[in-house]
């Protein structure tokens, strides 16, 4: 049996931990720059380290972040979607890491509604049944983030896909 084992990159020294733990690479996960690894300005350095150690680096992109319903103390991590501008900025930073050697990009997330990182189709006025909480509407239609993802994946693949 074989697998690909990717470590979570929180702090800069976790890159070396990934080497020592014999992981295949590391990813940043968070859709908000709340750690060294999830800060886009550090992604080129992480990509260079990964490349020099034959590891995978996957910067993580997300459409926004708001988890105060489950972590009320975490308001500083909130990032507004801003009609997909935040997602587009994250993808632009991720492509910069790709230019520096990263080969993967991870998406945080398809359906983590409680963190506000979902990109799955959504309709205006969707509510959480338990709390009757109204989720933020997608300004570009229910599949807005899937369409944006396709656009960025195509850019990442380059001509000829």
C-alpha positions as CSV (number, residue, x, y, z in Angstrom):
1,X,0.0,0.0,0.0
2,X,1.1,3.5,-0.7
3,X,-0.1,7.0,0.1
4,X,0.8,10.6,-0.1
5,X,1.2,12.2,3.3
6,X,0.9,15.9,3.6
7,X,1.7,17.8,6.8
8,X,0.0,21.0,8.0
9,X,2.4,24.0,7.7
10,X,1.7,26.4,10.5
11,X,5.1,27.8,11.5
12,X,8.2,28.2,9.3
13,X,10.1,25.4,11.2
14,X,7.3,22.9,10.3
15,X,8.9,22.6,6.8
16,X,11.9,20.9,8.4
17,X,9.6,18.8,10.5
18,X,8.0,17.5,7.3
19,X,11.4,16.4,6.1
20,X,12.2,14.7,9.5
21,X,8.8,13.0,9.6
22,X,9.3,11.7,6.1
23,X,6.1,13.4,4.9
24,X,5.7,13.9,1.2
25,X,5.0,17.6,1.6
26,X,3.0,20.2,3.4
27,X,0.1,22.5,2.8
28,X,-1.1,25.7,4.4
29,X,-4.9,24.9,4.9
30,X,-6.2,28.1,6.5
31,X,-8.1,30.6,4.3
32,X,-6.9,33.5,6.4
33,X,-3.3,34.5,7.1
34,X,-3.4,33.4,10.7
35,X,-0.1,31.5,10.7
36,X,3.2,31.7,8.9
37,X,2.2,28.9,6.5
38,X,-1.1,30.5,5.6
39,X,0.4,33.9,4.8
40,X,0.7,34.3,1.0
41,X,3.9,36.4,1.2
42,X,5.6,33.3,2.6
43,X,4.5,30.9,-0.1
44,X,7.3,31.4,-2.5
45,X,9.8,30.6,0.3
46,X,7.8,27.5,1.2
47,X,7.7,26.4,-2.4
48,X,11.4,26.9,-2.8
49,X,12.1,24.8,0.4
50,X,9.8,22.1,-0.8
51,X,11.4,22.0,-4.2
52,X,14.9,21.8,-2.8
53,X,13.8,18.9,-0.6
54,X,11.8,17.0,-3.3
55,X,8.6,17.7,-1.3
56,X,5.1,18.9,-2.3
57,X,3.9,22.3,-1.3
58,X,0.3,23.1,-1.7
59,X,-0.7,26.7,-0.8
60,X,-4.4,26.7,0.2
61,X,-6.9,29.1,-1.2
62,X,-10.3,30.0,0.1
63,X,-13.1,32.4,-0.8
64,X,-13.1,34.1,2.6
65,X,-13.1,33.1,6.2
66,X,-15.5,33.6,9.1
67,X,-15.7,31.1,11.9
68,X,-17.1,33.3,14.7
69,X,-20.2,31.1,15.0
70,X,-18.0,28.3,16.3
71,X,-15.0,30.3,17.5
72,X,-16.4,33.6,18.9
73,X,-12.9,34.7,20.0
74,X,-11.5,34.4,16.4
75,X,-12.9,37.6,14.8
76,X,-9.5,38.8,13.8
77,X,-9.2,35.9,11.3
78,X,-12.3,36.9,9.5
79,X,-11.8,37.7,5.8
80,X,-14.7,39.0,3.7
81,X,-15.5,37.3,0.4
82,X,-15.8,40.7,-1.3
83,X,-17.6,39.3,-4.3
84,X,-14.8,36.8,-5.1
85,X,-12.0,39.4,-4.9
86,X,-10.5,37.6,-1.8
87,X,-10.6,34.2,-3.7
88,X,-9.1,35.8,-6.8
89,X,-6.3,37.3,-4.7
90,X,-5.6,34.0,-3.0
91,X,-5.4,32.2,-6.3
92,X,-3.1,34.9,-7.7
93,X,-0.8,34.4,-4.7
94,X,-1.0,30.6,-5.2
95,X,0.1,31.0,-8.8
96,X,3.0,33.0,-7.6
97,X,4.0,30.0,-5.4
98,X,3.5,27.7,-8.5
99,X,6.0,29.9,-10.3
100,X,8.4,29.3,-7.4
101,X,8.0,25.5,-7.7
102,X,4.7,24.5,-6.0
103,X,2.9,22.0,-8.1
104,X,-0.4,21.7,-6.1
105,X,-3.0,24.1,-4.8
106,X,-5.5,23.1,-2.2
107,X,-8.9,24.6,-1.8
108,X,-10.2,25.4,1.7
109,X,-13.0,24.2,1.3
110,X,-15.8,22.8,-0.7
111,X,-18.4,22.7,2.1
112,X,-17.1,24.0,5.4
113,X,-20.0,26.3,6.0
114,X,-19.1,26.9,9.6
115,X,-15.8,28.5,8.6
116,X,-17.3,30.4,5.7
117,X,-15.0,28.8,3.3
118,X,-17.5,26.8,1.2
119,X,-17.4,27.0,-2.6
120,X,-20.2,24.5,-3.3
121,X,-23.3,25.8,-5.0
122,X,-25.4,28.1,-2.9
123,X,-28.6,30.0,-3.3
124,X,-29.4,33.4,-1.9
125,X,-31.1,33.2,1.5
126,X,-29.7,29.8,2.5
127,X,-30.2,29.3,6.2
128,X,-28.8,27.0,8.9
129,X,-31.8,25.1,10.1
130,X,-30.6,24.8,13.6
131,X,-30.0,28.5,14.2
132,X,-31.8,30.1,11.3
133,X,-28.5,31.8,10.4
134,X,-28.5,33.4,6.9
135,X,-25.4,32.7,5.0
136,X,-23.7,35.3,2.8
137,X,-25.2,35.2,-0.8
138,X,-22.9,34.6,-3.8
139,X,-23.2,37.7,-5.9
140,X,-22.5,35.8,-9.1
141,X,-25.0,33.0,-8.9
142,X,-25.1,29.6,-7.2
143,X,-22.1,28.2,-8.9
144,X,-20.0,31.4,-8.7
145,X,-17.1,29.8,-6.9
146,X,-17.0,26.6,-9.0
147,X,-16.8,28.8,-12.1
148,X,-14.0,30.9,-10.5
149,X,-12.2,27.7,-9.5
150,X,-12.4,26.4,-13.1
151,X,-11.0,29.7,-14.4
152,X,-8.0,29.5,-12.0
153,X,-7.3,25.8,-12.5
154,X,-7.2,26.5,-16.3
155,X,-4.7,29.4,-15.6
156,X,-2.6,27.1,-13.5
157,X,-2.6,24.4,-16.1
158,X,-1.6,26.9,-18.8
159,X,-2.0,26.5,-22.5
160,X,-3.0,23.0,-23.6
161,X,-4.1,22.1,-20.0
